[in-house]
Amino acid sequence: MKATRRARASYVPAFVLTLGLCTIAFALPSGQVAASAAMQEDDSVTLTGCVQKGSGEDEIVLATADGKTYLLSGEVNVAAHVGHTVTVTGTVADAEEGDAVSGHVTVSTVTMVKDSCDE
């Protein structure tokens, strides 16, 4: 009888663990988890171009090869890269009607590609 009790005792923790994992798996809607991961990716943009002074006093813009310009802002010191080709990553907001730029980018990272804007 002791052998039978030990055999049953070893199955109980495995059963409880399996039941717990199944409960968690069904409690979390997989579509919601996937959607928030995709949303984070969609909010972020990576652009490469030439950093230039904008028309405003403290405006810094990124001019891309496809002719678009983006107004840059954020905690990163992008102004130090005026005249450089850089790659910026950040979140983008559409330009408002009448804006001369294609969008507004809040920069989270900047990487210098070249110390000039020459092609």
C-alpha positions as CSV (number, residue, x, y, z in Angstrom):
1,M,0.0,0.0,0.0
2,K,2.8,2.4,0.6
3,A,4.0,2.1,-3.0
4,T,0.5,3.0,-4.2
5,R,0.4,6.1,-2.0
6,R,3.8,7.3,-3.2
7,A,2.8,6.8,-6.8
8,R,-0.4,8.8,-6.3
9,A,1.5,11.5,-4.3
10,S,3.9,12.0,-7.2
11,Y,1.1,12.5,-9.7
12,V,-0.7,15.1,-7.5
13,P,1.9,17.9,-7.9
14,A,2.2,17.3,-11.6
15,F,-1.6,17.4,-12.0
16,V,-1.9,20.6,-10.0
17,L,0.9,22.2,-12.0
18,T,-0.8,21.2,-15.3
19,L,-4.2,22.4,-14.1
20,G,-2.7,25.7,-13.0
21,L,-0.9,26.3,-16.3
22,C,-4.0,25.5,-18.3
23,T,-6.0,27.9,-16.2
24,I,-3.5,30.7,-16.8
25,A,-3.4,29.9,-20.5
26,F,-7.1,30.2,-20.9
27,A,-7.4,33.2,-18.6
28,L,-5.1,35.3,-20.7
29,P,-6.6,36.0,-24.1
30,S,-3.8,35.3,-26.5
31,G,-5.1,37.9,-29.0
32,Q,-4.8,40.6,-26.5
33,V,-1.2,39.7,-25.6
34,A,-0.3,39.6,-29.3
35,A,-2.0,42.9,-30.0
36,S,-0.1,44.8,-27.3
37,A,3.2,43.5,-28.7
38,A,2.3,44.6,-32.2
39,M,1.1,47.9,-30.9
40,Q,4.5,48.6,-29.3
41,E,6.2,47.8,-32.6
42,D,3.8,49.9,-34.6
43,D,4.3,53.0,-32.4
44,S,8.1,52.9,-33.0
45,V,9.7,54.1,-36.2
46,T,13.3,54.1,-37.4
47,L,14.3,56.8,-39.9
48,T,17.6,57.6,-41.6
49,G,18.5,61.0,-43.0
50,C,20.3,64.3,-42.6
51,V,19.8,66.4,-39.4
52,Q,19.2,70.0,-40.3
53,K,18.1,73.2,-38.4
54,G,14.4,73.9,-38.9
55,S,12.7,77.1,-39.7
56,G,12.0,77.9,-36.1
57,E,14.7,79.0,-33.6
58,D,15.0,75.7,-31.8
59,E,13.6,73.4,-34.5
60,I,15.6,70.4,-35.6
61,V,14.4,68.3,-38.6
62,L,15.4,65.1,-40.3
63,A,15.4,65.1,-44.1
64,T,15.1,61.6,-45.5
65,A,16.2,60.4,-48.9
66,D,12.6,60.1,-50.1
67,G,12.1,63.9,-49.7
68,K,10.2,63.8,-46.4
69,T,11.1,65.9,-43.4
70,Y,10.3,65.2,-39.8
71,L,10.4,67.6,-36.9
72,L,12.5,66.0,-34.1
73,S,12.0,66.4,-30.3
74,G,12.7,64.4,-27.2
75,E,15.3,64.0,-24.5
76,V,18.1,62.9,-26.9
77,N,20.4,65.7,-28.0
78,V,19.8,65.5,-31.7
79,A,21.0,69.1,-32.2
80,A,24.5,67.9,-31.7
81,H,24.1,66.0,-35.0
82,V,23.2,68.9,-37.3
83,G,24.9,68.3,-40.6
84,H,25.3,64.6,-39.9
85,T,23.5,61.6,-41.4
86,V,21.9,59.7,-38.6
87,T,19.4,56.9,-37.8
88,V,16.8,57.9,-35.3
89,T,14.3,55.7,-33.5
90,G,11.2,57.0,-31.7
91,T,7.5,57.5,-31.9
92,V,5.9,59.4,-34.7
93,A,2.8,61.6,-34.8
94,D,1.3,62.7,-38.0
95,A,1.8,66.2,-39.1
96,E,-1.1,68.6,-38.6
97,E,-2.7,70.2,-41.6
98,G,-0.6,73.0,-42.9
99,D,2.6,71.8,-41.4
100,A,5.7,71.9,-43.6
101,V,6.9,68.6,-42.2
102,S,5.7,65.0,-42.8
103,G,5.5,64.2,-39.1
104,H,6.7,64.8,-35.6
105,V,9.2,62.3,-34.1
106,T,9.9,62.0,-30.4
107,V,13.4,60.6,-30.6
108,S,14.4,57.8,-28.1
109,T,17.8,56.9,-29.7
110,V,20.1,58.5,-32.3
111,T,23.0,56.8,-34.1
112,M,25.4,58.7,-36.3
113,V,25.8,57.0,-39.7
114,K,28.1,59.6,-41.2
115,D,29.6,62.9,-40.0
116,S,28.2,64.7,-43.1
117,C,25.1,64.7,-45.2
118,D,26.8,64.2,-48.5
119,E,25.8,61.2,-50.4
